Amino acid sequence: MFPNESTDEDQFPEEFPDPDQFPDVLPELTVYLNAAGIPTFYDVEENLLFAHGPTVSRARARYSEHVTIGTRYMQPGYCAAAYVPDSPPDYHKIATVYDDPNPDMRECAKAVIDWFTRPRISAGGVLMAALSKRSIPVCTDDLGLSYAVPLDPATPAAEIFQRPHIAIGDRNPSIDHPADTHTGWIVQLVDRDNEPIGPPLFKGSDWVDCEADSAAAADVIARLLYRPTT
């Protein structure tokens, strides 16, 4: 995350925000974010303010997408970065939300608020568009964890999960995560009990471009469904 170097006074000229003084701006920064419906908590050891989605509990915040806010190291201003878990305790940085010498922390707060509130297309939406482009029918389970493509297009939607089908999931494992946090689709042929049949038909790499990965997965499914029969 942000560098956590020594904070001796002689290392921080007067014009730089001393990390030891970061807690002084926390009350005002927290008020701005909380007023916008964004929960926060302060990590004393890391000297960072954590911001997370309103539907995520504090206990789960580190295990889902979150934004950390702190001072810029040896430079004026504040910085904020968005992370998602990557084989915890490691994290994968998905975006620099704010990094500016402006000493007004309200500008940093505005950037964090925009990050959580601006419309963001989901990875599932990108995949659905790729499947639709190839005329591939699909439905989702009740938990929002996977998609199912029927082997027979005439299969009623209510019966797809009760028959052998093509299951599509993500390493995330949600299918509704933002496209910029996509970690690769896994396409698997499964039986009526949802047990795998053979190896995966497609397995995307970690942290891939969602649009390209969705197109590649859809192409694999299209070749299986529409391959010539003899």
BELJORA-V294907 format. One record per residue. N is the residue number from 1. SS is DSSP state (2 for helix, 1 for strand, 0 for the rest). PSI is psi in radians with two decimals (NA if undefined). OMEGA is omega in whole degrees, 0 to 359 (none if undefined). Layout:
# BELJORA-V294907
n: [N & N]
ss: [SS & SS]
psi: [PSI & PSI]
omega: [OMEGA & OMEGA]
This chain:
# BELJORA-V294907
n: [1 & 2 & 3 & 4 & 5 & 6 & 7 & 8 & 9 & 10 & 11 & 12 & 13 & 14 & 15 & 16 & 17 & 18 & 19 & 20 & 21 & 22 & 23 & 24 & 25 & 26 & 27 & 28 & 29 & 30 & 31 & 32 & 33 & 34 & 35 & 36 & 37 & 38 & 39 & 40 & 41 & 42 & 43 & 44 & 45 & 46 & 47 & 48 & 49 & 50 & 51 & 52 & 53 & 54 & 55 & 56 & 57 & 58 & 59 & 60 & 61 & 62 & 63 & 64 & 65 & 66 & 67 & 68 & 69 & 70 & 71 & 72 & 73 & 74 & 75 & 76 & 77 & 78 & 79 & 80 & 81 & 82 & 83 & 84 & 85 & 86 & 87 & 88 & 89 & 90 & 91 & 92 & 93 & 94 & 95 & 96 & 97 & 98 & 99 & 100 & 101 & 102 & 103 & 104 & 105 & 106 & 107 & 108 & 109 & 110 & 111 & 112 & 113 & 114 & 115 & 116 & 117 & 118 & 119 & 120 & 121 & 122 & 123 & 124 & 125 & 126 & 127 & 128 & 129 & 130 & 131 & 132 & 133 & 134 & 135 & 136 & 137 & 138 & 139 & 140 & 141 & 142 & 143 & 144 & 145 & 146 & 147 & 148 & 149 & 150 & 151 & 152 & 153 & 154 & 155 & 156 & 157 & 158 & 159 & 160 & 161 & 162 & 163 & 164 & 165 & 166 & 167 & 168 & 169 & 170 & 171 & 172 & 173 & 174 & 175 & 176 & 177 & 178 & 179 & 180 & 181 & 182 & 183 & 184 & 185 & 186 & 187 & 188 & 189 & 190 & 191 & 192 & 193 & 194 & 195 & 196 & 197 & 198 & 199 & 200 & 201 & 202 & 203 & 204 & 205 & 206 & 207 & 208 & 209 & 210 & 211 & 212 & 213 & 214 & 215 & 216 & 217 & 218 & 219 & 220 & 221 & 222 & 223 & 224 & 225 & 226 & 227 & 228 & 229 & 230]
ss: [0 & 0 & 0 & 0 & 0 & 0 & 0 & 0 & 2 & 2 & 2 & 0 & 0 & 0 & 0 & 0 & 0 & 0 & 2 & 2 & 2 & 0 & 2 & 2 & 2 & 2 & 2 & 2 & 2 & 2 & 2 & 2 & 2 & 2 & 2 & 0 & 0 & 0 & 1 & 1 & 1 & 1 & 1 & 0 & 0 & 0 & 0 & 1 & 1 & 1 & 1 & 1 & 0 & 0 & 0 & 0 & 0 & 2 & 2 & 2 & 2 & 2 & 2 & 0 & 0 & 1 & 1 & 1 & 1 & 1 & 1 & 0 & 0 & 0 & 0 & 0 & 0 & 1 & 1 & 1 & 1 & 1 & 1 & 1 & 1 & 0 & 0 & 0 & 0 & 0 & 1 & 1 & 1 & 1 & 1 & 1 & 1 & 1 & 1 & 1 & 0 & 0 & 0 & 0 & 2 & 2 & 2 & 2 & 2 & 2 & 2 & 2 & 2 & 2 & 2 & 2 & 2 & 0 & 0 & 0 & 0 & 1 & 2 & 2 & 2 & 2 & 2 & 2 & 2 & 2 & 2 & 2 & 2 & 0 & 0 & 0 & 0 & 0 & 1 & 1 & 0 & 0 & 0 & 0 & 0 & 1 & 1 & 1 & 1 & 1 & 0 & 0 & 0 & 0 & 0 & 0 & 2 & 2 & 2 & 2 & 2 & 2 & 0 & 0 & 1 & 1 & 1 & 1 & 1 & 1 & 0 & 0 & 0 & 0 & 0 & 0 & 0 & 1 & 2 & 2 & 2 & 0 & 0 & 0 & 1 & 1 & 1 & 1 & 1 & 1 & 0 & 0 & 0 & 0 & 0 & 1 & 0 & 0 & 0 & 0 & 0 & 1 & 1 & 0 & 0 & 0 & 0 & 0 & 0 & 2 & 2 & 2 & 2 & 2 & 2 & 2 & 2 & 2 & 2 & 2 & 2 & 2 & 2 & 2 & 2 & 0 & 0 & 0 & 0 & 0]
psi: [-2.32 & 2.53 & 2.43 & 1.26 & 3.10 & 2.54 & 0.66 & 2.52 & -0.61 & -0.17 & -0.26 & 1.67 & 2.81 & -0.52 & -0.17 & 2.50 & 2.09 & 2.17 & -0.50 & -0.34 & -0.01 & -0.70 & -0.37 & -0.51 & -0.09 & -0.78 & -0.83 & -0.72 & -0.73 & -0.70 & -0.79 & -0.83 & -0.78 & -0.61 & -0.45 & 0.10 & 0.32 & 1.96 & 2.63 & 2.80 & 2.66 & 2.28 & 1.91 & -0.75 & -0.71 & -0.18 & 0.80 & 2.56 & 2.20 & 2.32 & 2.45 & 2.98 & 2.61 & -0.35 & 0.03 & 2.29 & 2.79 & -0.65 & -0.50 & -0.02 & -0.71 & -0.26 & 0.26 & -3.11 & 2.35 & 2.89 & 2.32 & 2.46 & 2.33 & -3.00 & 2.66 & 2.36 & 2.11 & 0.44 & 2.71 & 2.70 & -3.00 & 2.83 & 2.68 & 2.46 & 2.55 & 2.40 & 2.71 & 2.67 & 2.50 & 1.54 & 1.18 & 2.46 & 0.24 & 2.75 & 2.68 & 2.13 & 2.19 & -0.30 & 2.60 & 1.93 & -0.65 & 2.40 & 1.66 & 2.52 & -0.10 & 2.13 & -0.11 & 1.85 & -0.23 & -0.53 & -0.66 & -0.74 & -0.72 & -0.69 & -0.69 & -0.73 & -0.74 & -0.66 & -0.73 & -0.36 & -0.34 & 2.56 & 2.35 & 2.19 & 2.47 & 2.74 & -0.66 & -0.64 & -0.67 & -0.75 & -0.77 & -0.68 & -0.69 & -0.69 & -0.72 & -0.67 & -0.48 & 0.23 & 0.70 & 2.06 & 2.57 & 2.64 & 2.86 & 2.75 & 3.07 & -0.28 & -0.15 & 0.57 & -0.34 & 2.88 & 2.73 & 2.31 & 2.12 & 2.51 & -0.51 & 1.97 & -0.34 & -0.06 & 2.23 & 2.51 & -0.63 & -0.26 & -0.05 & -0.78 & -0.18 & 0.02 & 2.84 & 2.40 & 3.10 & 2.09 & 2.44 & 2.14 & 3.10 & 2.68 & -0.19 & -0.92 & 0.06 & 2.68 & -0.06 & 0.18 & 2.74 & 2.55 & -0.54 & 0.00 & 0.29 & 2.42 & 0.23 & 2.20 & 2.60 & 2.14 & 2.17 & 2.31 & 2.25 & 2.78 & -3.02 & -0.33 & 0.17 & 0.47 & 2.46 & 2.49 & 1.80 & -3.02 & 2.89 & 2.49 & -0.46 & 2.45 & 1.85 & 2.76 & 2.87 & 2.47 & 1.00 & 2.89 & 2.15 & -0.73 & -0.78 & -0.71 & -0.71 & -0.70 & -0.72 & -0.73 & -0.75 & -0.63 & -0.71 & -0.77 & -0.72 & -0.73 & -0.62 & -0.74 & -0.62 & 0.31 & 2.58 & 2.47 & 2.58 & NA]
omega: [180 & 180 & 180 & 184 & 178 & 183 & 177 & 184 & 183 & 179 & 186 & 176 & 187 & 184 & 179 & 177 & 179 & 179 & 179 & 180 & 181 & 179 & 181 & 181 & 184 & 181 & 182 & 179 & 179 & 179 & 180 & 184 & 180 & 179 & 178 & 178 & 181 & 180 & 180 & 169 & 184 & 176 & 184 & 184 & 181 & 182 & 181 & 172 & 179 & 175 & 182 & 182 & 183 & 180 & 181 & 179 & 179 & 181 & 182 & 187 & 181 & 182 & 176 & 179 & 178 & 179 & 176 & 183 & 179 & 177 & 176 & 184 & 177 & 178 & 178 & 174 & 183 & 178 & 178 & 181 & 180 & 182 & 169 & 179 & 177 & 185 & 182 & 18 & 179 & 180 & 179 & 179 & 182 & 181 & 167 & 184 & 180 & 177 & 189 & 179 & 179 & 182 & 180 & 184 & 178 & 177 & 176 & 179 & 180 & 180 & 179 & 178 & 179 & 180 & 184 & 186 & 181 & 179 & 179 & 181 & 181 & 177 & 178 & 178 & 178 & 179 & 180 & 179 & 179 & 179 & 179 & 180 & 181 & 178 & 180 & 179 & 182 & 173 & 181 & 178 & 184 & 184 & 182 & 182 & 182 & 173 & 177 & 176 & 181 & 176 & 176 & 182 & 181 & 181 & 177 & 183 & 182 & 184 & 185 & 183 & 178 & 180 & 173 & 183 & 177 & 179 & 178 & 179 & 180 & 178 & 191 & 13 & 181 & 176 & 183 & 180 & 178 & 182 & 182 & 174 & 184 & 183 & 175 & 178 & 172 & 180 & 187 & 172 & 181 & 179 & 184 & 177 & 180 & 176 & 183 & 174 & 180 & 180 & 177 & 176 & 180 & 179 & 181 & 178 & 177 & 172 & 180 & 175 & 187 & 182 & 180 & 180 & 179 & 178 & 180 & 179 & 180 & 179 & 179 & 180 & 180 & 179 & 179 & 184 & 188 & 179 & 181 & 177 & 180 & none]
